[in-house]
Amino acid sequence: MRVAVVTIFPEMFDALTEYGVTRRAFEKNIIEIKYFNPRDFTDDIHNSIDDRPYGGGPGMVMSPEPLKNAIVEAKQWINGKVKVIYLSPQGKLMKQSRIKALSEEENLIFLAGRYEGIDERIILNYVDYELSIGDYIVSGGELPAMVVLDAIIRYKPGVLGNDESVHQESFSEGIFDSPNYTRPEIFENIQVPKVLLSGDHKKIKDWRRAQAITKTKNTRPDLVRGHNNYQLS
């Protein structure tokens, strides 16, 4: 998979490419990433990429021309089927099923906005999906893009130490993960549940699922439902 990121702060993505399990995806060329800075696609001496909004109001808006040129260049680099994702508080809320669907795309372009947002005509003409990581505001689209990319990367074979891990994590079936325990067997007078020491794999599997459902019902009852595959549309 090729991933292009349109951003004025490409250095921020070092947190994704240089650390943790996600680094493995780039070292093994499972994911190839390249950054396209809108400032490199301006035609004035100040490399301006924003301007005042029509109609007045606070803040600045990212100008359409540099964004368009960056997206076009990114598409040329990808040279294949691609979806353009704009990280936006107005976008569809990101869920595990949407992450899985994105992981199955051939290539992706992430558009990271700044300031008060981007010119609406870029969204109308160049963006395939607007996605949100939650009902709150952050300073730009870089952090949301990294969150989404991290979640996508975990689905790629060869990234996690055990490829089955992604299927056992929270939200993989629309519910939380079950409680986890490791050594020592007793810690601060709390003992590991006996079933986990039994060696009976069926009983352990049943216990874990029951615990996961109970935990989800208690903390997020809205999530307790049948799991349906989600297709981006």
N, C-alpha and C positions, 0 to 999 in steps of 0.2 A: 504494500500500500504506500502510495505517495501522499504526503500531507503538506500543503502549503499554508502558511499563516501570514495574513496581511496585518501588520502591526508596526507601530512606531517604536516599540520597545522589544526587539527580538531577544535581547539579553535576558529578559525575564524567564525565557523558556529553558535556560540552563538548569533550572530547578527540576525540570522534567527529563532532560536529555543527559544530565550528568550524575544523577543520584537515584538510588533505590532500584527496584525491579524494573521500572520503566526504562532505565538506561540500557538494559539488556536488549530491548527491542531495537534500539538504534545501533548498538554495537554489532548486533547480528544482522542488520539491514532488513529486519522484519518490517520496520517502518522507516521510510526515508523522508526527512523533513527539510523544508527550505523556507526562508523568511523573505517577505517582500514588503519593504518599508515604503509607505506612500510618499515619504519625503524624497525618495529617489526618483519619483515620477512627477515632479513639479517643474514649472518653467519660469520661476522667478528666483531672484538671488537670495531670498530669505527662506526658500524651501517651505513656503506656507502651505499648510494642509487643512486650515480651518478658516472660517469667516463668520461674520455676524449673521444671525438668523433673520430672514425676511419676516416682517410683522413685529419685530422687536422682541424683547425678552432677555433674560440673563444668559450668560455663557456664550459659547461659540459652538458651531456645528462643523463637522468634518466635511470638506468640500468634495463634490462628486468626481471631478476629473482625476485627481491623484489616485483615488480609490479604484475607479474604473480601470485606469492604466495598470495598477498593481494586480488587480484580479485577472485582467487579460494576459499579463505576463506570467502569472501563476498558472493559468490554464495552458499556456504554451509550454511551460516547463513540465507540467503533468502529462500533457500529450495523450490524453485518453479520457474515458468517462469519469466525470467528477461531479460532486455536489458541493454547492457553496453554502456554508452555514454562518449565519450572523448571530453572535451571542448578544441577546437583548432581553431586558426585563419584560418586554411585551411578547416574547416568544412562548412556544409551548413548553410546559414544564418538563424538564429532563427526568426520565424514569429509566429503570434498568432495562426494560423492554426496548426503549428507544436507543439506549446505548448499544444493545445487541444488534439492532437493525443497522446502526451506523457502522459497527465493526464489520459488517458484511458488505459495505460499499467498497467499490474498487479504489477510489481516491477521494480525498476531501480537501476543501479549502475552508479555513476558518478566518472569518473577518472580525477583528477585534476593534471595536469602536472606542472612542474617547470623548471627552468633553460632554456636551449635551446630547451627543448622538451623531448619526450620519445623515446625509441628505437622503430624503425619502426615495428619490429616483434611483439610487443605487439598490435599495431594497426591492423596488418594483421591477427593475430590469436585470439585476445580476444575482440576487439572493434566492436560493431554493427553499431554505428553511430558516426560520427564526427560532432559536432555542434559548431557554432560560434555565439557570441552575437553582432558582428559588425566588420567592417574592420579597426581594430586598435589592438594594442598589450598592454596587461597588464602583470603584473609580474608573474601571475600563474593562474591556473584553478579554484581556490577557489571562487573568486568573480563571474566569469561567472556561475559557478555551483549554487551559491546562487541566482543569478538573474533568472536562469531557474527554480530552485526549487520554488522560490517565485511565479512566474507566474503560475506554475503547481498547487500549493497549492490552489490558488484562485478558481480553478475549482471544488475543492472538496466540496460536500455538507456539511454544518455545519460550514464552516470556516468563511465566510462573514456573517455579520449580516442579510443580505437579499440575498438569493441565486440568485435572479434575477440581482443583481448588476453586476456580471461578464458579463452578456449578453448585458449590456448597456454601457460598458466601451469602450474607444478607441480601435480600431482594432478588436473588437468582430465581426464586419461585414465587415472588410477590410477597414473601414474608421475611422476617429477620432470621439471622443465624441462631442456632441453639447456643446455650452457655458452653464455654470452653474451659478446660482444666489441663494443667500439666503438673510435674513434680514440684514440691513434695505432695504426697498423698494427703497429708493433713497440714493445713496452714491456718494459724490463728484459730484453732479449735473447729475449723470447718473442714469436713472430710469430702473428698471427691465422691460423687454418687457411685454407689456400689455397682450399678449396671455398667458403668464405663470400665470397671475392672473385671467384668465377668468373662470377657472374650467371646461373648455371644453376639455376633455381628448383627443379626436380625433384631435382637432386643435393643441393641445400641442404636440402630437406625430408627426403630420405632420410638424410642425414648427421645432422641434428638428432634424428630419431627414434632412430637407432642409438645416438647419444651418450646420449640420455635413458634408453634401456633399459639401457645399460651402467652408467651412473651409479646407476640405481636398483638394479640387481642387486648392485653393489658395496657400497652403503650400506644399502639396505632391501630385501633379496630377498623379504621377505614381501609387498611391494606389486606384484611382477611377476605379473600375472594379467590375465585378460580383464576389460574394463570393462563393468560392468552398471549400468544405471540403478537407482537406489534410490528406493523409495516409502515415505514415512512410514506406519507401520502399527503 
